[in-house]
């Protein structure tokens, strides 16, 4: 579904991503793991069209997309649930969800709104409440729900469990697995390498802007290099 080959992205003179290569197969959860500053978030931002690579290619369903703006990438079927949630805190839960569907012109938006409320019943109970009044876990649910409202083929998560209590972390991870089981392909960046690789069908380790290891999630968990560097 997604092919990233020789990706390089810079912020001014600083090259944050130097040579990242990986693929995402349809119907899978693929995780990118690595230390802070390794280039994981920059990679997602390049895939979603928020950053323009200066080298390499990104192909989605066989089509080059690395030159396309973010709204076009979204329209093609890639939604990005960013680090830090990035909600419109002064707007209601329902208004934030509707923004996720702003490019859609089909007749099933209301149906997908009900799907989000089935995934996260608390959002249905608080649909008229301002997003800024939700707890951190509820805000993460809303950020995921907003991305789901785009009805993406590929859903990207950047640190979806950051700052959450353990019980909420498991709830979010279980939801991501459910979305995969319901037919949405997932690309995820997650600082918690143990949780990420346990969940993932496939994983890629990014170190200093380069892909250094790839393999099935469970195999990477057992790799002594991964255990030493990321699992203590």
N, CA, C and O of each residue as an XYZ file, in Angstrom:
928
protein
N       0.812     -1.205      0.000
C       0.000      0.000      0.000
C       0.853      1.267      0.000
O       0.608      2.194     -0.772
N       1.864      1.293      0.881
C       2.753      2.455      0.975
C       4.192      2.003      0.790
O       4.624      1.009      1.375
N       4.929      2.741     -0.029
C       6.353      2.479     -0.243
C       7.126      3.770     -0.010
O       6.872      4.785     -0.660
N       8.064      3.722      0.915
C       8.948      4.846      1.195
C      10.357      4.391      0.855
O      10.840      3.397      1.398
N      11.011      5.108     -0.034
C      12.310      4.652     -0.542
C      13.326      5.792     -0.531
O      13.143      6.815     -1.190
N      14.400      5.590      0.231
C      15.502      6.556      0.257
C      15.085      7.942      0.696
O      15.603      8.935      0.184
N      14.145      8.029      1.648
C      13.585      9.314      2.033
C      14.595     10.160      2.793
O      15.264      9.681      3.708
N      14.695     11.425      2.398
C      15.529     12.399      3.102
C      14.739     13.694      3.229
O      14.188     14.198      2.251
N      14.692     14.229      4.456
C      13.926     15.447      4.736
C      14.773     16.341      5.626
O      15.399     15.868      6.575
N      14.795     17.648      5.317
C      15.605     18.592      6.087
C      14.750     19.734      6.610
O      13.770     20.139      5.984
N      15.142     20.243      7.771
C      14.611     21.500      8.305
C      15.716     22.537      8.120
O      16.642     22.622      8.927
N      15.608     23.316      7.059
C      16.692     24.229      6.730
C      17.940     23.444      6.371
O      17.920     22.600      5.475
N      19.037     23.731      7.086
C      20.298     23.041      6.802
C      20.433     21.731      7.563
O      21.398     20.994      7.360
N      19.476     21.434      8.438
C      19.577     20.236      9.271
C      18.783     19.097      8.640
O      17.566     19.195      8.483
N      19.467     18.031      8.285
C      18.827     16.871      7.667
C      18.348     15.930      8.774
O      19.142     15.208      9.377
N      17.028     15.951      9.032
C      16.457     15.140     10.111
C      16.276     13.690      9.698
O      16.426     12.781     10.514
N      15.955     13.477      8.435
C      15.826     12.125      7.876
C      16.807     12.010      6.727
O      16.807     12.843      5.821
N      17.646     10.981      6.759
C      18.741     10.869      5.797
C      18.532      9.764      4.774
O      18.875      9.925      3.602
N      17.966      8.636      5.216
C      17.799      7.504      4.295
C      16.840      6.496      4.924
O      17.264      5.478      5.472
N      15.555      6.789      4.838
C      14.534      5.917      5.415
C      13.823      5.164      4.298
O      13.335      5.763      3.340
N      13.773      3.847      4.436
C      13.127      2.988      3.448
C      12.283      1.942      4.181
O      12.781      1.248      5.067
N      11.023      1.834      3.813
C      10.168      0.789      4.379
C       8.910      0.680      3.520
O       8.633      1.546      2.691
N       8.156     -0.393      3.731
C       6.873     -0.570      3.064
C       5.810     -0.877      4.109
O       6.103     -1.344      5.210
N       4.571     -0.600      3.731
C       3.417     -0.924      4.563
C       2.470     -1.759      3.712
O       1.957     -1.286      2.698
N       2.240     -3.000      4.126
C       1.337     -3.877      3.404
C      -0.109     -3.608      3.823
O      -0.378     -3.277      4.977
N      -1.015     -3.751      2.892
C      -2.426     -3.526      3.174
C      -2.920     -4.463      4.271
O      -2.577     -5.645      4.291
N      -3.729     -3.925      5.182
C      -4.329     -4.729      6.234
C      -3.421     -5.037      7.407
O      -3.748     -5.883      8.239
N      -2.282     -4.358      7.483
C      -1.325     -4.618      8.554
C      -1.178     -3.412      9.478
O      -1.554     -2.294      9.125
N      -0.627     -3.654     10.666
C      -0.128     -2.592     11.538
C       1.388     -2.598     11.422
O       2.039     -3.603     11.709
N       1.937     -1.479     11.004
C       3.382     -1.327     10.868
C       3.828     -0.224     11.824
O       3.242      0.859     11.842
N       4.855     -0.495     12.612
C       5.343      0.466     13.595
C       6.755      0.922     13.255
O       7.596      0.132     12.826
N       6.995      2.210     13.457
C       8.337      2.775     13.394
C       8.783      3.045     14.817
O       8.110      3.766     15.554
N       9.908      2.476     15.209
C      10.420      2.683     16.562
C      11.822      3.267     16.477
O      12.527      3.111     15.480
N      12.199      3.945     17.552
C      13.506      4.581     17.618
C      13.517      5.592     18.740
O      12.480      5.870     19.342
N      14.681      6.141     19.025
C      14.817      7.119     20.096
C      14.223      8.457     19.674
O      13.909      8.668     18.503
N      14.072      9.361     20.645
C      13.663     10.727     20.329
C      14.676     11.361     19.379
O      15.885     11.238     19.572
N      14.171     12.036     18.360
C      15.048     12.679     17.394
C      15.546     11.778     16.293
O      16.376     12.191     15.483
N      15.047     10.536     16.245
C      15.521      9.591     15.224
C      14.991      9.913     13.833
O      15.576      9.495     12.834
N      13.876     10.662     13.761
C      13.299     11.001     12.466
C      11.938     10.388     12.212
O      11.433     10.456     11.091
N      11.340      9.797     13.216
C      10.069      9.093     13.027
C       8.925     10.052     12.700
O       8.194      9.845     11.732
N       8.774     11.099     13.508
C       7.698     12.066     13.271
C       7.899     12.778     11.944
O       6.937     13.008     11.212
N       9.129     13.127     11.630
C       9.415     13.781     10.349
C       9.009     12.883      9.186
O       8.494     13.366      8.178
N       9.236     11.593      9.323
C       8.844     10.647      8.276
C       7.331     10.669      8.070
O       6.866     10.720      6.931
N       6.560     10.632      9.153
C       5.101     10.684      9.015
C       4.652     11.996      8.392
O       3.742     12.009      7.563
N       5.270     13.077      8.774
C       4.886     14.385      8.231
C       5.193     14.466      6.736
O       4.484     15.140      5.988
N       6.236     13.787      6.311
C       6.538     13.746      4.875
C       5.507     12.902      4.132
O       5.063     13.274      3.046
N       5.128     11.770      4.714
C       4.122     10.922      4.067
C       2.800     11.655      3.918
O       2.133     11.521      2.892
N       2.410     12.431      4.930
C       1.113     13.109      4.887
C       1.136     14.406      4.092
O       0.100     15.056      3.952
N       2.295     14.798      3.567
C       2.368     15.988      2.724
C       2.630     17.272      3.474
O       2.602     18.348      2.876
N       2.887     17.191      4.776
C       3.170     18.390      5.555
C       4.604     18.874      5.351
O       4.904     20.051      5.550
N       5.480     17.962      4.954
C       6.858     18.303      4.637
C       7.200     17.764      3.262
O       6.713     16.705      2.865
N       8.034     18.488      2.537
C       8.449     18.066      1.197
C       9.848     17.452      1.262
O      10.794     18.140      1.647
N      10.003     16.188      0.900
C      11.341     15.583      0.899
C      12.239     16.247     -0.143
O      11.764     16.730     -1.171
N      13.519     16.264      0.132
C      14.444     16.751     -0.895
C      15.144     15.601     -1.612
O      15.918     15.814     -2.545
N      14.859     14.379     -1.163
C      15.399     13.203     -1.839
C      14.522     12.011     -1.497
O      13.939     11.949     -0.415
N      14.431     11.066     -2.425
C      13.660      9.853     -2.189
C      12.248      9.919     -2.747
O      11.835     10.937     -3.303
N      11.513      8.825     -2.594
C      10.162      8.714     -3.135
C       9.207      8.144     -2.088
O       9.589      7.333     -1.245
N       7.954      8.595     -2.167
C       6.861      8.029     -1.380
C       5.762      7.669     -2.365
O       5.278      8.524     -3.106
N       5.365      6.385     -2.372
C       4.317      5.942     -3.295
C       3.167      5.333     -2.491
O       3.379      4.534     -1.579
N       1.973      5.723     -2.845
C       0.764      5.205     -2.198
C      -0.098      4.549     -3.254
O      -0.533      5.196     -4.207
N      -0.344      3.254     -3.080
C      -1.082      2.466     -4.068
C      -0.461      2.619     -5.457
O      -1.160      2.705     -6.466
N       0.869      2.648     -5.476
C       1.612      2.731     -6.725
C       1.798      4.117     -7.284
O       2.488      4.282     -8.289
N       1.197      5.136     -6.659
C       1.247      6.504     -7.177
C       2.227      7.348     -6.363
O       2.136      7.363     -5.136
N       3.159      8.048     -7.008
C       4.055      8.946     -6.261
C       3.250     10.078     -5.611
O       2.428     10.725     -6.259
N       3.506     10.303     -4.315
C       2.756     11.351     -3.615
C       3.664     12.363     -2.913
O       3.167     13.296     -2.284
N       4.985     12.195     -3.010
C       5.883     13.048     -2.229
C       5.889     14.499     -2.693
O       6.451     15.360     -2.017
N       5.277     14.778     -3.827
C       5.211     16.152     -4.324
C       3.836     16.781     -4.083
O       3.610     17.928     -4.468
N       2.921     16.048     -3.454
C       1.538     16.501     -3.319
C       1.315     17.237     -2.005
O       1.963     16.910     -1.011
N       0.412     18.229     -1.966
C       0.085     18.912     -0.712
C      -0.756     18.024      0.204
O      -1.324     17.021     -0.228
N      -0.822     18.413      1.471
C      -1.446     17.564      2.489
C      -2.914     17.283      2.203
O      -3.373     16.162      2.420
N      -3.671     18.284      1.716
C      -5.097     18.039      1.502
C      -5.333     17.030      0.381
O      -6.322     16.298      0.401
N      -4.422     16.990     -0.601
C      -4.540     16.008     -1.672
C      -4.199     14.605     -1.168
O      -4.856     13.631     -1.532
N      -3.172     14.511     -0.331
C      -2.804     13.226      0.259
C      -3.962     12.687      1.095
O      -4.260     11.494      1.048
N      -4.610     13.558      1.856
C      -5.770     13.138      2.649
C      -6.889     12.641      1.746
O      -7.514     11.620      2.030
N      -7.140     13.357      0.668
C      -8.210     12.959     -0.257
C      -7.926     11.610     -0.905
O      -8.857     10.892     -1.270
N      -6.644     11.257     -1.054
C      -6.283      9.971     -1.636
C      -6.497      8.810     -0.657
O      -6.573      7.651     -1.063
N      -6.594      9.143      0.661
C      -6.885      8.084      1.621
C      -5.885      7.897      2.737
O      -5.865      6.838      3.364
N      -5.038      8.903      3.013
C      -4.088      8.830      4.120
C      -4.472      9.871      5.163
O      -4.429     11.070      4.887
N      -4.846      9.424      6.355
C      -5.170     10.336      7.450
C      -4.065     10.265      8.500
O      -3.456      9.216      8.711
N      -3.817     11.399      9.155
C      -2.702     11.530     10.094
C      -3.256     11.970     11.444
O      -3.827     13.054     11.566
N      -3.085     11.127     12.452
C      -3.463     11.471     13.829
C      -2.182     11.931     14.524
O      -1.367     11.094     14.911
N      -1.985     13.246     14.693
C      -0.659     13.755     15.046
C      -0.326     13.629     16.520
O      -1.201     13.435     17.364
N       0.953     13.743     16.805
C       1.412     13.830     18.184
C       0.819     15.077     18.836
O       0.776     16.141     18.217
N       0.367     14.951     20.071
C      -0.193     16.103     20.764
C      -1.649     16.380     20.443
O      -2.205     17.370     20.917
N      -2.284     15.517     19.639
C      -3.729     15.521     19.359
C      -4.176     16.649     18.449
O      -4.945     16.402     17.521
N      -3.722     17.895     18.677
C      -4.027     19.030     17.791
C      -5.528     19.211     17.577
O      -5.982     19.402     16.449
N      -6.282     19.151     18.650
C      -7.732     19.361     18.568
C      -8.044     20.848     18.543
O      -7.213     21.678     18.910
N      -9.260     21.172     18.103
C      -9.782     22.530     18.225
C     -10.525     22.578     19.559
O     -11.702     22.227     19.646
N      -9.812     23.019     20.593
C     -10.303     22.858     21.956
C     -11.538     23.707     22.262
O     -12.298     23.377     23.172
N     -11.748     24.785     21.523
C     -12.917     25.622     21.757
C     -14.159     25.136     21.033
O     -15.243     25.690     21.217
N     -14.010     24.102     20.208
C     -15.132     23.536     19.476
C     -15.609     22.265     20.180
O     -14.881     21.682     20.984
N     -16.817     21.847     19.875
C     -17.377     20.675     20.535
C     -16.773     19.385     19.984
O     -16.095     19.375     18.957
N     -17.044     18.310     20.701
C     -16.632     16.984     20.243
C     -17.172     16.720     18.838
O     -16.424     16.312     17.950
N     -18.443     16.949     18.642
C     -19.053     16.675     17.335
C     -18.472     17.564     16.244
O     -18.262     17.107     15.121
N     -18.212     18.815     16.557
C     -17.630     19.719     15.552
C     -16.229     19.265     15.164
O     -15.867     19.327     13.989
N     -15.428     18.805     16.135
C     -14.105     18.274     15.812
C     -14.211     17.050     14.922
O     -13.433     16.902     13.980
N     -15.161     16.172     15.205
C     -15.341     14.987     14.375
C     -15.762     15.357     12.958
O     -15.289     14.759     11.992
N     -16.638     16.328     12.833
C     -17.088     16.744     11.508
C     -15.934     17.317     10.681
O     -15.915     17.176      9.458
N     -14.977     17.960     11.346
C     -13.826     18.481     10.615
C     -13.017     17.365      9.974
O     -12.384     17.564      8.938
N     -13.042     16.174     10.603
C     -12.341     15.045     10.008
C     -12.929     14.615      8.682
O     -12.252     13.979      7.874
N     -14.184     14.956      8.456
C     -14.881     14.565      7.220
C     -15.020     15.726      6.242
O     -15.844     15.667      5.329
N     -14.229     16.776      6.421
C     -14.490     18.002      5.649
C     -14.246     17.853      4.145
O     -14.760     18.654      3.364
N     -13.477     16.852      3.725
C     -13.259     16.640      2.292
C     -14.265     15.667      1.682
O     -14.289     15.479      0.465
N     -15.080     15.059      2.508
C     -16.005     14.041      2.003
C     -17.283     14.676      1.450
O     -17.755     15.702      1.940
N     -17.820     14.035      0.421
C     -19.066     14.502     -0.176
C     -20.072     13.357     -0.302
O     -21.060     13.470     -1.027
N     -19.814     12.240      0.415
C     -20.693     11.080      0.315
C     -21.822     11.194      1.330
O     -21.896     12.164      2.085
N     -22.688     10.208      1.342
C     -23.886     10.253      2.178
C     -23.759      9.447      3.464
O     -24.755      9.246      4.159
N     -22.535      8.974      3.802
C     -22.380      8.079      4.945
C     -21.619      8.708      6.102
O     -21.097      7.998      6.961
N     -21.551     10.032      6.130
C     -20.835     10.712      7.215
C     -21.518     10.446      8.553
O     -20.849     10.176      9.550
N     -22.843     10.522      8.578
C     -23.581     10.272      9.820
C     -23.353      8.835     10.304
O     -23.248      8.590     11.506
N     -23.276      7.895      9.368
C     -23.011      6.503      9.728
C     -21.643      6.359     10.381
O     -21.493      5.622     11.355
N     -20.648      7.059      9.850
C     -19.314      6.974     10.423
C     -19.232      7.686     11.772
O     -18.449      7.294     12.636
N     -20.046      8.741     11.956
C     -20.108      9.389     13.257
C     -20.599      8.394     14.313
O     -20.068      8.343     15.422
N     -21.613      7.608     13.959
C     -22.115      6.583     14.883
C     -21.047      5.528     15.152
O     -20.942      5.018     16.268
N     -20.258      5.201     14.135
C     -19.168      4.231     14.319
C     -18.163      4.742     15.345
O     -17.697      3.978     16.190
N     -17.824      6.037     15.275
C     -16.892      6.613     16.250
C     -17.482      6.538     17.650
O     -16.775      6.222     18.607
N     -18.769      6.826     17.774
C     -19.411      6.775     19.087
C     -19.511      5.340     19.606
O     -19.553      5.125     20.817
N     -19.550      4.364     18.709
C     -19.508      2.967     19.138
C     -18.104      2.581     19.605
O     -17.945      1.825     20.563
N     -17.085      3.109     18.915
C     -15.710      2.857     19.333
C     -15.433      3.489     20.694
O     -14.786      2.887     21.551
N     -15.938      4.723     20.882
C     -15.679      5.493     22.090
C     -16.996      6.059     22.621
O     -17.319      7.215     22.347
N     -17.758      5.268     23.372
C     -19.067      5.722     23.852
C     -19.022      7.035     24.629
O     -19.989      7.796     24.598
N     -17.919      7.317     25.327
C     -17.836      8.561     26.088
C     -17.925      9.784     25.180
O     -18.405     10.835     25.606
N     -17.471      9.661     23.941
C     -17.577     10.786     23.015
C     -19.030     11.038     22.634
O     -19.448     12.184     22.466
N     -19.787      9.973     22.502
C     -21.219     10.133     22.234
C     -21.932     10.812     23.385
O     -22.840     11.617     23.179
N     -21.514     10.483     24.604
C     -22.127     11.093     25.781
C     -21.769     12.564     25.896
O     -22.510     13.334     26.507
N     -20.637     12.968     25.315
C     -20.144     14.340     25.470
C     -20.046     15.081     24.142
O     -19.243     16.003     23.998
N     -20.859     14.682     23.178
C     -20.724     15.246     21.836
C     -20.931     16.751     21.787
O     -20.398     17.413     20.897
N     -21.686     17.304     22.716
C     -21.898     18.746     22.729
C     -20.942     19.506     23.618
O     -21.056     20.725     23.747
N     -19.990     18.804     24.241
C     -19.035     19.427     25.164
C     -17.809     19.915     24.411
O     -17.391     19.296     23.433
N     -17.228     21.029     24.864
C     -16.021     21.541     24.227
C     -14.865     20.559     24.427
O     -14.701     19.990     25.506
N     -14.068     20.368     23.377
C     -12.984     19.384     23.407
C     -11.952     19.700     24.476
O     -11.338     18.788     25.030
N     -11.753     20.975     24.774
C     -10.765     21.363     25.766
C     -11.106     20.936     27.176
O     -10.239     20.968     28.050
N     -12.348     20.536     27.427
C     -12.768     20.106     28.755
C     -12.639     18.598     28.956
O     -12.897     18.096     30.050
N     -12.244     17.872     27.914
C     -12.070     16.426     28.021
C     -10.764     16.095     28.728
O      -9.835     16.903     28.742
N     -10.696     14.910     29.311
C      -9.437     14.432     29.887
C      -8.446     14.116     28.763
O      -8.806     14.093     27.587
N      -7.188     13.873     29.152
C      -6.180     13.552     28.142
C      -6.532     12.313     27.341
O      -6.368     12.296     26.121
N      -7.010     11.282     28.008
C      -7.395     10.060     27.312
C      -8.577     10.282     26.384
O      -8.609      9.757     25.271
N      -9.553     11.064     26.846
C     -10.718     11.358     26.010
C     -10.330     12.200     24.802
O     -10.883     12.027     23.716
N      -9.376     13.114     24.991
C      -8.898     13.902     23.859
C      -8.197     13.020     22.829
O      -8.328     13.246     21.626
N      -7.452     12.018     23.297
C      -6.819     11.104     22.345
C      -7.864     10.302     21.590
O      -7.716     10.067     20.390
N      -8.918      9.877     22.277
C     -10.022      9.198     21.595
C     -10.617     10.093     20.515
O     -10.918      9.639     19.411
N     -10.780     11.363     20.848
C     -11.362     12.300     19.883
C     -10.440     12.498     18.680
O     -10.905     12.570     17.542
N      -9.134     12.586     18.933
C      -8.189     12.729     17.827
C      -8.251     11.518     16.898
O      -8.201     11.664     15.677
N      -8.360     10.330     17.477
C      -8.490      9.121     16.663
C      -9.809      9.135     15.906
O      -9.854      8.831     14.714
N     -10.884      9.489     16.607
C     -12.190      9.550     15.957
C     -12.216     10.524     14.799
O     -12.812     10.241     13.760
N     -11.571     11.675     14.969
C     -11.519     12.661     13.885
C     -10.817     12.085     12.660
O     -11.256     12.304     11.530
N      -9.723     11.344     12.882
C      -9.022     10.723     11.753
C      -9.877      9.646     11.099
O      -9.884      9.518      9.874
N     -10.599      8.869     11.906
C     -11.480      7.827     11.369
C     -12.570      8.437     10.488
O     -13.002      7.820      9.514
N     -13.013      9.649     10.829
C     -14.079     10.305     10.061
C     -13.667     10.609      8.625
O     -14.524     10.827      7.768
N     -12.377     10.625      8.358
C     -11.910     10.806      6.979
C     -12.083      9.539      6.155
O     -11.888      9.554      4.940
N     -12.445      8.450      6.809
C     -12.560      7.127      6.187
C     -11.289      6.793      5.384
O     -11.354      6.566      4.176
N     -10.138      6.766      6.066
C      -8.880      6.556      5.352
C      -8.636      5.090      4.994
O      -9.161      4.177      5.632
N      -7.834      4.896      3.970
C      -7.311      3.568      3.667
C      -6.110      3.269      4.558
O      -5.910      2.137      4.999
N      -5.315      4.308      4.811
C      -4.137      4.208      5.672
C      -4.266      5.258      6.767
O      -4.433      6.445      6.484
N      -4.187      4.812      8.026
C      -4.303      5.715      9.165
C      -2.972      5.732      9.900
O      -2.478      4.690     10.330
N      -2.390      6.925     10.043
C      -1.089      7.074     10.683
C      -1.262      7.673     12.072
O      -1.971      8.664     12.246
N      -0.608      7.062     13.062
C      -0.645      7.524     14.444
C       0.761      7.939     14.878
O       1.727      7.206     14.668
N       0.861      9.114     15.481
C       2.139      9.579     16.016
C       2.036      9.656     17.541
O       1.365     10.536     18.081
N       2.700      8.733     18.222
C       2.724      8.656     19.681
C       1.315      8.665     20.285
O       1.001      9.547     21.084
N       0.467      7.708     19.923
C      -0.917      7.738     20.395
C      -1.092      7.484     21.886
O      -2.153      7.789     22.430
N      -0.078      6.931     22.570
C      -0.233      6.628     23.995
C       0.532      7.594     24.887
O       0.564      7.410     26.104
N       1.140      8.607     24.316
C       1.987      9.512     25.097
C       1.195     10.199     26.211
O       0.141     10.785     25.963
N       1.708     10.123     27.430
C       1.123     10.828     28.548
C      -0.140     10.221     29.120
O      -0.797     10.844     29.954
N      -0.497      9.018     28.691
C      -1.745      8.409     29.147
C      -1.496      7.416     30.277
O      -0.406      6.857     30.401
N      -2.530      7.206     31.101
C      -2.471      6.206     32.165
C      -2.439      4.810     31.554
O      -2.936      4.616     30.444
N      -1.861      3.830     32.258
C      -1.745      2.473     31.696
C      -3.059      1.889     31.190
O      -3.080      1.261     30.131
N      -4.150      2.082     31.919
C      -5.427      1.505     31.478
C      -5.900      2.154     30.186
O      -6.524      1.496     29.353
N      -5.604      3.461     30.010
C      -5.991      4.148     28.775
C      -5.063      3.764     27.623
O      -5.495      3.677     26.473
N      -3.792      3.535     27.936
C      -2.859      3.078     26.905
C      -3.369      1.786     26.278
O      -3.385      1.652     25.054
N      -3.784      0.839     27.111
C      -4.278     -0.429     26.576
C      -5.543     -0.226     25.770
O      -5.742     -0.884     24.749
N      -6.410      0.686     26.218
C      -7.640      0.964     25.480
C      -7.331      1.502     24.080
O      -7.957      1.097     23.101
N      -6.374      2.404     23.994
C      -6.014      2.984     22.698
C      -5.387      1.925     21.799
O      -5.715      1.851     20.615
N      -4.492      1.106     22.343
C      -3.857      0.058     21.538
C      -4.874     -0.974     21.063
O      -4.802     -1.447     19.929
N      -5.811     -1.316     21.924
C      -6.867     -2.263     21.526
C      -7.714     -1.679     20.390
O      -8.129     -2.402     19.484
N      -7.964     -0.370     20.446
C      -8.753      0.283     19.390
C      -7.996      0.273     18.068
O      -8.588      0.054     17.011
N      -6.690      0.510     18.124
C      -5.888      0.484     16.899
C      -5.918     -0.915     16.288
O      -6.034     -1.054     15.070
N      -5.816     -1.948     17.120
C      -5.907     -3.320     16.612
C      -7.279     -3.581     16.004
O      -7.383     -4.250     14.976
N      -8.330     -3.064     16.627
C      -9.684     -3.238     16.103
C      -9.842     -2.554     14.750
O     -10.458     -3.114     13.843
N      -9.297     -1.359     14.606
C      -9.371     -0.652     13.323
C      -8.690     -1.466     12.230
O      -9.191     -1.553     11.109
N      -7.549     -2.060     12.560
C      -6.870     -2.949     11.598
C      -7.761     -4.125     11.230
O      -7.886     -4.476     10.057
N      -8.374     -4.728     12.229
C      -9.229     -5.884     11.983
C     -10.462     -5.516     11.156
O     -11.022     -6.363     10.461
N     -10.881     -4.255     11.235
C     -12.030     -3.790     10.463
C     -11.652     -3.311      9.063
O     -12.512     -2.869      8.301
N     -10.354     -3.399      8.721
C      -9.952     -3.127      7.346
C      -9.108     -1.898      7.111
O      -8.783     -1.593      5.964
N      -8.737     -1.170      8.173
C      -7.900      0.018      8.009
C      -6.441     -0.349      8.234
O      -6.090     -0.915      9.269
N      -5.599     -0.028      7.274
C      -4.164     -0.248      7.416
C      -3.588      0.838      8.323
O      -4.015      1.991      8.263
N      -2.623      0.469      9.159
C      -2.109      1.381     10.179
C      -0.588      1.505     10.082
O       0.126      0.507      9.979
N      -0.113      2.738     10.118
C       1.312      3.046     10.283
C       1.431      3.857     11.566
O       0.791      4.899     11.704
N       2.245      3.389     12.504
C       2.283      3.991     13.827
C       3.705      4.269     14.279
O       4.597      3.436     14.121
N       3.904      5.454     14.844
C       5.122      5.802     15.565
C       4.799      5.720     17.043
O       3.803      6.285     17.494
N       5.634      5.020     17.802
C       5.339      4.839     19.224
C       6.643      4.721     20.005
O       7.492      3.882     19.701
N       6.789      5.584     21.027
C       7.998      5.579     21.849
C       8.105      4.309     22.694
O       9.205      3.842     22.989
N       6.953      3.755     23.080
C       6.926      2.526     23.870
C       7.170      1.340     22.939
O       6.232      0.757     22.394
N       8.444      0.995     22.767
C       8.810     -0.018     21.781
C       8.212     -1.379     22.112
O       7.835     -2.126     21.209
N       8.123     -1.706     23.393
C       7.561     -2.994     23.781
C       6.101     -3.093     23.341
O       5.704     -4.082     22.724
N       5.303     -2.074     23.655
C       3.892     -2.077     23.263
C       3.748     -2.056     21.748
O       2.909     -2.760     21.186
N       4.571     -1.247     21.092
C       4.461     -1.098     19.641
C       4.766     -2.399     18.918
O       4.007     -2.819     18.044
N       5.865     -3.033     19.274
C       6.281     -4.239     18.555
C       5.434     -5.443     18.943
O       5.313     -6.389     18.164
N       4.846     -5.421     20.137
C       3.907     -6.479     20.503
C       2.655     -6.394     19.648
O       2.089     -7.417     19.264
N       2.225     -5.185     19.351
C       1.017     -4.955     18.560
C       1.257     -5.135     17.068
O       0.374     -5.601     16.347
N       2.438     -4.772     16.604
C       2.692     -4.639     15.173
C       2.814     -5.970     14.451
O       3.360     -6.939     14.978
N       2.288     -5.992     13.225
C       2.571     -7.104     12.329
C       4.008     -7.020     11.827
O       4.670     -8.037     11.616
N       4.481     -5.777     11.639
C       5.829     -5.564     11.115
C       6.380     -4.287     11.737
O       5.630     -3.360     12.042
N       7.695     -4.248     11.922
C       8.317     -3.079     12.520
C       9.572     -2.668     11.782
O      10.222     -3.470     11.111
N       9.893     -1.384     11.926
C      11.115     -0.835     11.343
C      11.775      0.055     12.387
O      11.123      0.911     12.984
N      13.062     -0.149     12.603
C      13.821      0.658     13.543
C      14.490      1.788     12.781
O      15.185      1.550     11.794
N      14.283      3.025     13.238
C      14.921      4.194     12.649
C      15.910      4.754     13.654
O      15.563      5.014     14.806
N      17.130      4.935     13.213
C      18.186      5.444     14.086
C      18.953      6.527     13.336
O      19.483      6.283     12.252
N      19.011      7.722     13.917
C      19.731      8.851     13.324
C      19.317      9.082     11.872
O      20.155      9.332     11.005
N      18.002      8.993     11.620
C      17.479      9.326     10.298
C      17.586      8.233      9.270
O      17.333      8.475      8.090
N      17.956      7.028      9.682
C      18.104      5.922      8.741
C      17.384      4.676      9.251
O      17.327      4.430     10.455
N      16.836      3.895      8.323
C      16.273      2.598      8.674
C      17.419      1.625      8.915
O      18.257      1.410      8.040
N      17.446      1.037     10.117
C      18.566      0.160     10.456
C      18.156     -1.304     10.614
O      18.976     -2.196     10.396
N      16.915     -1.565     10.985
C      16.428     -2.929     11.150
C      14.974     -3.006     10.723
O      14.222     -2.049     10.907
N      14.572     -4.124     10.160
C      13.179     -4.351      9.794
C      12.842     -5.819     10.015
O      13.704     -6.692      9.911
N      11.574     -6.074     10.321
C      11.148     -7.456     10.476
C       9.806     -7.546     11.164
O       9.263     -6.525     11.586
N       9.252     -8.755     11.289
C       8.015     -8.927     12.057
C       8.186     -8.398     13.475
O       9.263     -8.500     14.062
N       7.111     -7.829     14.018
C       7.203     -7.217     15.332
C       7.770     -8.123     16.396
O       8.644     -7.713     17.161
N       7.282     -9.358     16.457
C       7.728    -10.292     17.492
C       9.201    -10.660     17.322
O       9.905    -10.883     18.306
N       9.664    -10.724     16.071
C      11.075    -11.039     15.840
C      11.971     -9.889     16.299
O      13.033    -10.113     16.880
N      11.531     -8.645     16.030
C      12.319     -7.505     16.484
C      12.358     -7.439     18.006
O      13.373     -7.055     18.587
N      11.252     -7.815     18.653
C      11.240     -7.848     20.123
C      12.300     -8.785     20.679
O      12.875     -8.526     21.736
N      12.558     -9.875     19.963
C      13.520    -10.864     20.427
C      14.954    -10.540     19.997
O      15.894    -11.195     20.446
N      15.128     -9.537     19.135
C      16.453     -9.194     18.634
C      17.261     -8.533     19.762
O      16.808     -7.537     20.325
N      18.434     -9.057     20.103
C      19.207     -8.483     21.212
C      19.591     -7.023     20.989
O      19.730     -6.271     21.954
N      19.766     -6.610     19.733
C      20.105     -5.208     19.470
C      18.950     -4.290     19.824
O      19.151     -3.204     20.369
N      17.735     -4.734     19.511
C      16.545     -3.945     19.844
C      16.323     -3.951     21.351
O      16.012     -2.915     21.938
N      16.480     -5.097     21.969
C      16.261     -5.193     23.418
C      17.252     -4.312     24.173
O      16.894     -3.660     25.154
N      18.486     -4.300     23.712
C      19.502     -3.496     24.391
C      19.261     -1.999     24.216
O      19.423     -1.225     25.159
N      18.872     -1.595     23.004
C      18.743     -0.174     22.706
C      17.427      0.443     23.156
O      17.388      1.606     23.556
N      16.323     -0.351     23.091
C      14.994      0.241     23.281
C      14.181     -0.381     24.399
O      13.165      0.184     24.805
N      14.602     -1.535     24.910
C      13.815     -2.204     25.937
C      14.552     -2.322     27.259
O      14.049     -2.945     28.195
N      15.739     -1.731     27.349
C      16.499     -1.768     28.594
C      17.043     -3.125     28.907
O      17.706     -3.304     29.929
